[in-house]
Amino acid sequence: MSEDQQPSPVIRSSGHHVFSARLEAFLDNVDSGEAPNSGSFCAFCYNPLPAGFQRCDHCGQTSSERAPVDSLPITVIEMYHRKQRRESIIVNAFAYLGLALGLALFLGMVAINVIYLDRALWFFILATVVFLVGSRVLAGILGGVVGDEVGFRYAQRRLAEDWAAHVAEREGARGD
């Protein structure tokens, strides 16, 4: 690295978030059509900047190091969409697993009813209630709690990989 080149700042975000909470909220608004893709953004991490900023509160970049940009690059928006899709797939997969477990429980109870209880109507009604309530509860627990955590961690890890590739490509193009 030559003397006039400075090393890229490292994102000092809380926990394992690649995008700042403000950037995620802004991207949500852009997706829903509530905001245009314009404003003042950190030239390194694309965190939306408040008026009169001195230093980005997400990555620490100052306006003297790099001038802010006026809109988010499409690659950042695409990274955000991939992250959302990854989270959604995992959460839904865990929720469907909960439904499948509820169905398996129901079928097991029906088999018990047919084999051991001589097809008792009350046990079939009980099995149906167990299916309806159990499937909903298992889907909620597996999808909404377990799947949400697993999906979030996986999507954040993959977003960090996408971000590292983006920064390497951007800095490589900038250095040429």
ZAVEX-536080 format. One line per 3 residues: number of its first residue (from 1); their letters; for each residue y, x, z of N, C-alpha, C, O. Coordinates in Angstrom, 3 decimals. Each point is the difference from the previous one (the first is absolute). Example, Ala and Ser with C-alpha at 12.3 -4.5 7.8 and 13.67 -1.06 7.14 Angstrom:
1	AS	-5.690/13.190/7.800/1.190/-0.890/0.000/1.200/0.900/0.000/-0.019/1.036/0.665 ~ 1.069/-1.386/-1.385/1.190/0.820/0.060/1.090/-0.770/0.730/1.108/0.509/0.169
END
This chain:
1	MSE	-1.170/0.853/0.000/1.170/-0.853/0.000/1.229/0.896/0.000/0.085/0.942/0.788 ~ 0.860/-1.230/-1.663/1.200/0.824/-0.072/0.931/-0.335/1.162/-0.189/-0.996/0.698 ~ 1.203/1.851/-0.503/0.903/-0.168/1.135/0.833/-1.260/-0.104/0.349/-0.597/1.019
4	DQQ	-0.016/0.171/-2.264/0.860/-1.169/-0.150/-0.766/-1.319/0.132/0.623/-1.055/0.110 ~ -1.939/1.091/-0.119/-0.783/-1.215/0.182/-0.276/-0.197/1.473/-0.340/0.944/0.713 ~ 0.489/-2.186/-0.259/-0.290/-0.319/1.391/-1.316/-0.755/0.054/-0.321/-0.748/-0.923
7	PSP	-0.442/0.932/1.985/-1.240/-0.758/0.115/0.308/-1.483/0.172/1.022/-0.372/0.577 ~ -1.907/-0.454/-1.077/0.174/-1.443/0.140/-0.177/-0.395/1.451/-0.843/0.557/0.702 ~ 1.641/-1.524/-0.247/-0.148/-0.431/1.387/-1.322/-0.729/0.185/-0.543/-0.598/-0.928
10	VIR	0.058/0.665/2.123/-1.221/-0.713/0.346/0.413/-1.325/0.625/0.920/-0.045/0.817 ~ -1.585/-1.011/-1.191/0.335/-1.283/0.589/-0.423/0.002/1.453/-1.168/0.206/0.328 ~ 2.127/-0.437/0.521/-0.263/-0.062/1.436/0.038/-1.454/0.429/0.885/-0.427/0.742
13	SSG	-1.849/-0.312/-1.217/-0.035/-1.418/0.337/-0.839/-0.213/1.243/-0.799/0.851/0.391 ~ 0.998/-1.993/0.213/-0.783/-0.324/1.189/-1.411/-0.377/-0.412/-0.195/-0.766/-0.944 ~ -0.773/1.296/1.643/-1.393/-0.360/-0.274/-0.446/0.492/-1.354/0.238/1.153/-0.362
16	HHV	-0.876/-2.014/-0.376/-0.555/0.391/-1.278/0.583/-0.823/-1.143/-0.683/-0.242/-0.995 ~ 1.939/-0.193/1.123/0.661/-0.752/-1.054/0.643/0.955/-0.988/0.737/0.905/0.392 ~ -1.015/-1.103/-1.662/0.612/0.819/-1.042/1.367/-0.570/-0.340/0.991/0.730/-0.039
19	FSA	-0.937/-2.039/-0.208/1.271/-0.666/-0.289/0.626/-0.443/1.316/-0.706/-0.351/0.946 ~ 2.028/0.370/-0.893/0.689/-0.485/1.195/-0.132/-1.521/0.078/-0.258/-0.664/-1.004 ~ 0.435/0.134/2.188/-0.041/-1.465/0.179/1.096/-0.657/-0.830/-0.200/-1.084/-0.549
22	RLE	1.347/1.731/0.454/1.114/-0.547/-0.791/-0.355/-0.029/-1.485/0.330/-0.961/-0.694 ~ -1.003/2.012/0.197/-0.405/0.029/-1.406/-1.050/-1.075/-0.274/0.065/-0.676/-1.027 ~ -1.027/0.513/1.930/-1.028/-1.036/-0.187/0.644/-1.381/-0.032/-0.361/-0.830/-0.834
25	AFL	1.311/0.574/1.734/0.691/-1.301/0.014/0.785/-0.185/-1.297/0.018/-1.095/-0.562 ~ 0.626/2.152/0.087/0.749/-0.089/-1.252/-0.947/-0.290/-1.173/0.304/-0.841/-0.846 ~ -1.439/1.528/0.793/-0.962/-0.238/-1.071/-0.555/-1.420/0.048/-0.239/-0.606/-1.044
28	DNV	0.035/0.075/2.242/-0.415/-1.407/0.133/1.054/-0.925/-0.613/-0.334/-0.945/-0.715 ~ 1.603/1.223/0.999/1.086/-0.818/-0.540/0.110/0.127/-1.521/0.273/-0.985/-0.686 ~ -0.482/2.175/0.165/0.026/0.186/-1.454/-1.149/-0.775/-0.642/0.188/-0.668/-1.017
31	DSG	-1.389/0.759/1.620/-1.168/-0.724/-0.522/0.211/-1.507/-0.017/-0.403/-0.680/-0.943 ~ 1.037/0.161/1.994/0.186/-1.449/0.089/1.214/-0.474/-0.788/0.262/-1.202/-0.062 ~ 0.485/2.130/-0.544/1.167/-0.370/-0.793/1.249/-0.232/0.833/1.002/-0.491/-0.519
34	EAP	-1.042/0.832/1.792/1.146/-0.214/0.883/1.026/1.130/-0.105/1.135/-0.154/0.451 ~ -1.522/1.287/-1.041/0.916/1.137/-0.110/-0.267/0.726/-1.317/-1.145/0.099/-0.440 ~ 2.201/0.407/-0.183/-0.201/0.818/-1.204/-0.389/1.423/0.400/0.199/0.411/1.143
37	NSG	-0.748/0.322/-2.082/-0.374/1.393/0.249/1.246/0.865/-0.179/0.105/0.774/-0.952 ~ 0.818/-0.917/1.868/1.206/0.830/-0.042/0.541/0.156/1.407/-0.263/-0.818/0.881 ~ 1.019/1.877/-0.687/0.571/0.304/1.307/0.158/1.494/0.132/0.110/0.713/-0.998
40	SFC	-0.100/-0.248/2.201/0.091/1.428/0.268/-1.272/0.413/0.732/-0.297/-0.505/1.083 ~ -0.453/1.434/-1.687/-1.292/0.407/0.532/-0.047/1.514/0.135/0.588/0.723/-0.806 ~ -1.283/-0.253/1.819/-0.214/1.426/0.186/-0.692/0.548/-1.254/-0.951/-0.602/-0.499
43	AFC	1.416/1.710/0.010/-0.567/0.573/-1.216/-1.374/0.617/0.228/-0.706/0.295/-0.964 ~ 0.311/-0.094/2.230/-1.322/0.563/0.259/-1.021/-1.077/0.322/-1.033/-0.092/-0.663 ~ 1.312/-0.738/1.690/-1.010/-0.968/0.459/0.306/-1.429/-0.425/-0.817/-0.892/0.226
46	YNP	1.983/0.650/-0.841/0.426/-1.302/-0.522/0.267/-1.026/1.089/0.008/-1.200/-0.274 ~ 0.208/1.645/1.491/0.378/-0.892/1.088/1.376/-0.590/-0.324/0.906/0.754/-0.354 ~ -0.714/-2.083/0.463/1.342/-0.568/-0.212/0.980/0.598/1.011/-0.286/0.076/1.195
49	LPA	1.423/0.337/-1.692/0.981/0.691/0.850/1.145/-0.924/0.367/0.506/-0.729/-0.854 ~ -0.097/0.749/2.099/1.170/-0.779/0.397/1.272/0.659/-0.534/-0.003/1.186/-0.329 ~ 1.075/-1.946/0.245/1.277/0.539/-0.478/0.444/1.139/0.912/-0.125/-0.087/1.221
52	GFQ	0.640/1.148/-1.820/0.533/1.122/0.749/-1.037/0.828/0.729/0.302/0.571/1.049 ~ -1.518/-0.487/-1.572/-1.047/0.757/0.676/0.300/1.494/-0.063/0.660/0.471/-0.926 ~ -1.135/0.248/1.892/0.094/1.457/0.006/-1.372/0.618/-0.260/-0.114/1.041/-0.648
55	RCD	-0.922/-1.699/1.162/-1.360/0.521/-0.093/-0.944/-1.198/-0.052/0.184/-0.984/0.716 ~ -1.199/1.083/-1.577/-1.014/-1.057/-0.091/-0.744/-0.073/1.334/-0.473/1.014/0.512 ~ 0.375/-2.206/0.037/-0.663/-0.145/1.289/-1.523/-0.031/-0.121/-0.698/-0.153/1.003
58	HCG	0.182/0.298/-2.221/-1.460/0.031/-0.179/-0.500/1.427/-0.258/-0.952/0.450/0.637 ~ 1.592/0.253/-1.566/-0.484/1.349/-0.340/0.943/1.118/0.425/-0.392/1.167/0.004 ~ 1.622/-1.501/0.351/0.942/1.015/0.450/0.836/0.616/-1.106/0.827/0.870/0.278
61	QTS	-1.010/-1.284/-1.509/0.757/0.525/-1.134/1.485/-0.371/0.140/0.318/-1.120/0.399 ~ 0.586/2.045/-0.722/1.436/-0.295/0.046/0.519/-0.236/-1.408/-0.634/0.383/-0.983 ~ 1.795/-1.018/0.898/0.590/-0.284/-1.313/0.442/1.277/-0.698/0.136/0.012/-1.223
64	SER	0.090/1.059/1.969/0.390/1.267/-0.625/-1.206/0.710/-0.631/0.166/0.799/-0.922 ~ -1.385/-1.091/1.418/-1.208/0.615/-0.569/-0.363/-0.663/-1.330/-0.314/0.681/-0.977 ~ 0.358/-1.988/0.949/-0.287/-0.781/-1.209/0.841/-1.258/0.036/0.048/-0.692/1.016
67	APV	0.603/0.398/-2.103/0.809/-1.218/-0.076/-0.926/-1.214/0.018/-1.073/0.036/-0.603 ~ 1.472/-1.107/1.283/-0.829/-1.206/0.022/-0.220/-0.556/-1.408/0.795/0.241/-0.909 ~ -1.879/-0.982/0.750/-0.292/-0.648/-1.286/0.376/-1.472/0.090/0.068/-0.573/1.088
70	DSL	0.176/-0.035/-2.259/0.486/-1.380/-0.056/-1.105/-1.048/-0.077/0.240/-1.175/0.277 ~ -1.447/1.588/-0.651/-1.112/-0.960/-0.077/-1.312/0.735/0.252/-0.081/1.224/-0.099 ~ -0.928/-1.997/0.423/-1.313/0.588/0.275/-0.737/0.263/-1.304/0.033/-0.835/-0.904
73	PIT	-0.697/1.976/0.792/-0.806/0.258/-1.195/-1.172/-0.981/-0.078/-0.505/-0.449/1.030 ~ 0.085/0.125/-2.214/-1.114/-0.928/-0.200/-1.276/0.532/0.643/-0.838/-0.785/0.443 ~ 0.678/2.112/-0.384/-1.208/0.559/0.616/-0.086/-0.340/1.484/-1.096/-0.199/0.524
76	VIE	2.238/0.131/0.159/0.011/-0.355/1.422/-0.366/-1.470/0.165/-0.756/-0.355/0.905 ~ 1.282/-0.493/-1.768/-0.325/-1.433/0.045/-1.482/-0.205/-0.293/-0.646/-0.830/0.640 ~ 0.105/1.570/-1.593/-1.429/-0.101/-0.314/-0.858/0.487/1.175/-1.042/-0.588/0.289
79	MYH	1.475/1.657/0.386/-0.732/0.477/1.188/-0.061/-1.094/1.057/-1.040/-0.214/0.623 ~ 2.154/-0.476/-0.425/0.067/-1.071/0.988/-0.954/-1.142/-0.385/-0.701/-0.540/0.856 ~ 0.680/0.181/-2.135/-0.917/-1.059/-0.455/-1.458/0.398/0.193/-0.819/-0.822/0.414
82	RKQ	0.492/2.073/-0.710/-1.385/0.463/0.218/-0.367/-0.053/1.482/-1.115/-0.381/0.355 ~ 2.050/0.761/0.502/-0.249/-0.051/1.442/-0.273/-1.433/0.444/-0.941/-0.249/0.753 ~ 1.748/-0.681/-1.211/-0.208/-1.407/0.366/-1.344/-0.516/-0.513/-0.709/-0.715/0.709
85	RRE	0.370/1.078/-1.932/-1.274/-0.444/-0.594/-1.181/0.559/0.784/-0.971/-0.713/0.255 ~ 1.049/1.978/0.125/-1.083/0.626/0.772/-0.178/-0.695/1.348/-1.124/-0.304/0.402 ~ 2.225/0.056/0.290/-0.082/-0.705/1.284/-0.629/-1.375/-0.183/-0.884/-0.397/0.760
88	SII	1.346/-0.320/-1.769/-0.484/-1.360/-0.245/-1.493/-0.038/-0.292/-0.711/-0.865/0.510 ~ 0.242/1.779/-1.311/-1.426/0.032/-0.348/-0.855/0.204/1.250/-1.013/-0.676/0.181 ~ 1.416/1.592/0.666/-0.797/0.292/1.196/0.065/-1.152/1.000/-1.027/-0.380/0.562
91	VNA	2.202/-0.177/-0.332/0.128/-1.127/0.931/-0.846/-1.172/-0.499/-0.730/-0.613/0.779 ~ 0.823/0.301/-2.062/-0.776/-1.116/-0.554/-1.502/0.270/0.061/-0.783/-0.912/0.269 ~ 0.380/2.149/-0.514/-1.429/0.332/0.075/-0.539/-0.230/1.415/-1.093/-0.540/0.168
94	FAY	1.858/0.948/0.847/-0.435/-0.223/1.377/-0.004/-1.492/0.343/-0.881/-0.469/0.720 ~ 1.857/-0.272/-1.231/0.028/-1.445/0.257/-1.211/-0.682/-0.648/-0.619/-0.870/0.611 ~ 0.283/1.258/-1.834/-1.176/-0.581/-0.652/-1.288/0.405/0.719/-0.961/-0.768/0.036
97	LGL	0.942/1.955/0.528/-1.151/0.404/0.816/-0.146/-0.943/1.193/-1.113/-0.397/0.345 ~ 2.231/0.040/0.285/-0.032/-0.960/1.102/-0.538/-1.349/-0.440/-0.785/-0.625/0.714 ~ 1.209/0.172/-1.896/-0.528/-1.260/-0.532/-1.499/0.099/-0.264/-0.753/-0.929/0.294
100	ALG	0.332/2.052/-0.845/-1.423/0.195/-0.290/-0.816/0.020/1.288/-1.098/-0.554/0.043 ~ 1.621/1.183/1.002/-0.705/0.005/1.282/-0.093/-1.415/0.580/-1.022/-0.375/0.576 ~ 2.086/-0.399/-0.730/-0.029/-1.394/0.445/-1.033/-0.804/-0.770/-0.712/-0.823/0.576
103	LAL	0.634/1.061/-1.868/-1.002/-0.685/-0.827/-1.410/0.429/0.391/-0.901/-0.836/0.066 ~ 0.700/2.113/0.193/-1.318/0.486/0.420/-0.404/-0.617/1.337/-1.161/-0.354/0.200 ~ 2.114/0.230/0.701/-0.276/-0.637/1.280/-0.401/-1.463/-0.204/-0.949/-0.488/0.614
106	FLG	1.683/-0.196/-1.479/-0.315/-1.397/-0.318/-1.395/-0.128/-0.591/-0.786/-0.843/0.433 ~ 0.476/1.678/-1.421/-1.323/-0.078/-0.637/-1.113/0.326/0.987/-1.074/-0.598/-0.057 ~ 1.320/1.532/0.952/-0.985/0.308/1.037/-0.229/-1.189/0.918/-1.132/-0.300/0.379
109	MVA	2.225/-0.375/-0.027/-0.141/-1.184/0.864/-0.716/-1.135/-0.727/-0.788/-0.725/0.607 ~ 1.056/0.568/-1.895/-0.702/-1.031/-0.788/-1.490/0.334/-0.065/-0.843/-0.890/0.119 ~ 0.519/2.159/-0.307/-1.413/0.402/-0.050/-0.680/-0.284/1.337/-1.129/-0.490/0.032
112	INV	1.804/0.792/1.057/-0.554/-0.302/1.329/-0.216/-1.510/0.141/-1.015/-0.449/0.532 ~ 1.987/-0.318/-1.018/-0.104/-1.455/0.071/-1.202/-0.521/-0.782/-0.735/-0.866/0.476 ~ 0.545/1.396/-1.668/-1.104/-0.470/-0.848/-1.343/0.446/0.564/-0.954/-0.777/0.023
115	IYL	0.875/2.022/0.431/-1.287/0.553/0.431/-0.389/-0.466/1.397/-1.152/-0.369/0.226 ~ 2.102/0.380/0.724/-0.357/-0.234/1.394/0.425/-1.362/0.557/-0.625/-0.494/0.939 ~ 1.658/-0.114/-1.486/0.543/-1.203/0.629/-0.252/-1.265/-0.814/0.588/-1.043/0.286
118	DRA	-1.424/1.120/-1.261/-0.365/-1.180/-0.784/1.209/-0.686/-0.646/0.073/-1.228/-0.052 ~ 0.849/2.018/-0.426/1.174/-0.488/-0.724/0.852/-0.957/0.824/0.335/-1.097/-0.448 ~ -0.001/1.514/1.622/0.812/-0.824/0.896/1.425/-0.097/-0.534/0.628/1.017/-0.295
121	LWF	-0.123/-2.233/0.173/1.342/-0.235/-0.529/1.057/0.657/0.889/0.945/0.591/-0.521 ~ -1.078/-0.677/1.840/0.984/0.559/0.897/0.124/1.518/-0.169/1.092/0.555/0.122 ~ -2.222/0.117/-0.405/0.041/1.448/-0.166/0.626/0.369/-1.346/0.662/1.030/-0.114
124	FIL	-0.867/-1.857/-0.888/0.635/0.236/-1.298/1.512/-0.170/0.127/0.761/0.773/-0.581 ~ -0.322/-1.782/1.339/1.438/-0.197/0.231/0.566/1.185/0.780/1.087/0.490/-0.307 ~ -1.824/-0.035/1.308/0.423/1.177/0.765/0.101/1.234/-0.913/0.956/0.770/0.091
127	ATV	-1.948/-0.595/-0.964/0.017/1.136/-0.932/1.203/-0.079/-0.929/0.604/1.023/-0.321 ~ -0.254/-2.224/-0.111/1.160/-0.182/-0.876/1.291/0.351/0.733/0.872/0.667/-0.558 ~ -0.752/-1.111/1.797/1.185/0.336/0.798/0.064/1.509/0.240/1.069/0.603/-0.098
130	VFL	-2.203/-0.002/0.410/-0.042/1.455/0.191/0.418/0.709/-1.290/0.725/0.994/0.040 ~ -1.180/-1.505/-1.173/0.379/0.597/-1.289/1.509/-0.092/-0.228/0.638/0.998/-0.336 ~ -0.068/-2.185/0.516/1.430/-0.188/-0.265/0.862/0.820/0.952/0.925/0.689/-0.431
133	VGS	-1.222/-0.762/1.699/0.808/0.721/0.990/-0.311/1.506/-0.049/0.907/0.831/-0.004 ~ -2.194/-0.501/-0.035/-0.397/1.412/-0.009/0.497/0.746/-1.217/0.451/1.140/0.111 ~ -0.526/-1.771/-1.280/0.486/0.669/-1.215/1.492/0.269/0.084/0.473/1.071/-0.380
136	RVL	0.260/-2.053/0.881/1.446/0.167/0.122/0.343/1.094/1.010/0.862/0.841/-0.257 ~ -1.531/-0.855/1.389/0.263/0.999/1.036/-0.425/1.392/-0.472/0.747/0.965/0.167 ~ -1.935/-0.857/-0.752/-0.465/1.307/-0.477/0.879/0.528/-1.131/0.299/1.193/-0.046
139	AGI	0.118/-2.076/-0.870/0.898/0.426/-1.082/1.338/0.466/0.573/0.566/0.993/-0.455 ~ -0.069/-1.716/1.455/1.266/0.384/0.619/-0.089/1.322/0.730/0.897/0.837/-0.101 ~ -1.978/-0.651/0.836/-0.156/1.250/0.752/-0.266/1.170/-0.943/0.658/1.037/0.081
142	LGG	-1.623/-1.213/-0.969/-0.338/1.118/-0.894/1.109/0.282/-1.014/0.334/1.160/-0.241 ~ 0.237/-2.206/-0.352/1.059/0.213/-0.985/1.334/0.311/0.634/0.688/0.942/-0.393 ~ -0.322/-1.754/1.392/1.330/0.107/0.576/0.188/1.117/1.002/1.127/0.441/0.227
145	VVG	-2.194/0.021/0.372/0.137/1.068/0.993/-0.614/1.293/-0.532/0.697/0.996/-0.193 ~ -1.997/-1.023/-0.039/-0.700/1.213/-0.449/0.441/0.388/-1.406/0.390/1.142/-0.239 ~ -0.453/-2.099/-0.696/0.366/0.292/-1.382/1.444/0.418/-0.146/0.323/0.865/-0.813
148	DEV	0.556/-1.483/1.605/1.410/0.349/-0.056/0.217/1.453/0.397/0.747/0.721/-0.662 ~ -1.391/-0.293/1.730/0.152/1.382/0.460/-0.624/0.981/-0.991/0.615/1.005/-0.357 ~ -1.830/-1.297/-0.083/-0.689/0.877/-0.950/0.784/0.060/-1.317/0.207/1.078/-0.557
151	GFR	0.223/-2.241/0.068/0.762/-0.055/-1.253/1.309/0.755/0.091/0.383/0.714/-0.926 ~ 0.308/-0.877/2.056/1.272/0.695/0.182/-0.199/1.507/-0.021/0.718/0.717/-0.698 ~ -1.686/-0.240/1.460/-0.238/1.449/0.061/-0.418/0.561/-1.357/0.478/1.055/-0.417
154	YAQ	-1.369/-1.763/-0.265/-0.453/0.464/-1.308/1.158/0.006/-0.995/0.191/0.977/-0.724 ~ 0.577/-2.055/0.688/1.108/-0.089/-0.948/1.065/1.056/0.305/0.571/0.579/-0.925 ~ -0.299/-0.323/2.195/0.978/1.034/0.351/-0.494/1.391/-0.396/0.780/0.831/-0.466
157	RRL	-2.066/-0.585/0.651/-0.561/1.302/-0.379/0.100/0.190/-1.516/0.388/1.068/-0.472 ~ -0.732/-2.088/-0.270/0.088/0.097/-1.464/1.453/0.077/-0.463/0.301/0.702/-0.966 ~ 0.607/-1.417/1.645/1.422/0.084/-0.322/0.502/1.419/0.238/0.792/0.513/-0.790
160	AED	-1.237/0.125/1.863/0.402/1.386/0.277/-0.474/0.924/-1.122/0.715/0.923/-0.388 ~ -1.918/-1.169/-0.132/-0.501/0.800/-1.125/0.842/-0.249/-1.250/0.377/0.942/-0.698 ~ -0.084/-2.214/0.418/0.856/-0.340/-1.152/1.383/0.637/0.157/0.566/0.525/-0.959
163	WAA	-0.032/-0.579/2.186/1.323/0.562/0.257/0.007/1.513/-0.203/0.928/0.542/-0.600 ~ -1.954/0.137/1.095/-0.075/1.455/-0.166/-0.060/0.369/-1.479/0.642/0.957/-0.431 ~ -1.412/-1.714/-0.344/-0.075/0.259/-1.440/1.351/-0.263/-0.659/0.421/0.757/-0.875
166	HVA	0.253/-1.815/1.285/1.319/-0.336/-0.552/1.013/1.105/0.303/0.746/0.426/-0.881 ~ -0.727/0.035/2.140/0.935/1.051/0.382/-0.302/1.294/-0.746/0.920/0.677/-0.459 ~ -2.195/-0.329/0.334/-0.370/1.226/-0.721/0.450/-0.083/-1.459/0.531/0.964/-0.553
169	ERE	-0.750/-2.126/-0.060/0.405/-0.182/-1.403/1.523/0.031/-0.117/0.541/0.647/-0.896 ~ 0.143/-1.339/1.790/1.464/-0.067/-0.039/0.615/1.368/0.239/0.924/0.399/-0.709 ~ -1.431/0.329/1.711/0.543/1.319/0.313/-0.348/1.001/-1.099/0.787/0.899/-0.294
172	GAR	-1.956/-1.052/-0.307/-0.376/0.880/-1.112/0.930/-0.217/-1.187/0.427/0.959/-0.644 ~ -0.119/-2.209/0.358/0.912/-0.315/-1.107/1.419/0.448/0.331/0.745/0.414/-0.888 ~ -0.375/-0.494/2.142/1.334/0.388/0.437/0.191/1.510/-0.070/1.094/0.484/-0.290
175	GD	-2.175/0.261/0.560/0.081/1.465/-0.001/-0.010/0.604/-1.395/0.370/1.160/-0.183 ~ -0.796/-1.953/-0.811/-0.058/0.537/-1.387/1.362/0.108/-0.632/0.116/0.428/-1.148
END
